[in-house]
Amino acid sequence: MQSNKQVLLQYAGLATQLFVSLGIAAYAGYWIDKYFIHSFPLFVWLLPMIVLVALIFKIIKDTSK
């Protein structure tokens, strides 16, 4: 059984990973949209959504044990 401190650190790390990944994906999407000069910010929406789906699958995989 893990202690409360270990569980707290695990979820704090997961939250940090989520926010950093979303920030990088949004910035990369902004850069790609600026490079290709789209009228609609497609990649600003698409890349963070892909990151969210991937992280949700990772969370389900990690917590189902």
Beta strands, then each sheet from edge to edge (+ up, - down):
end
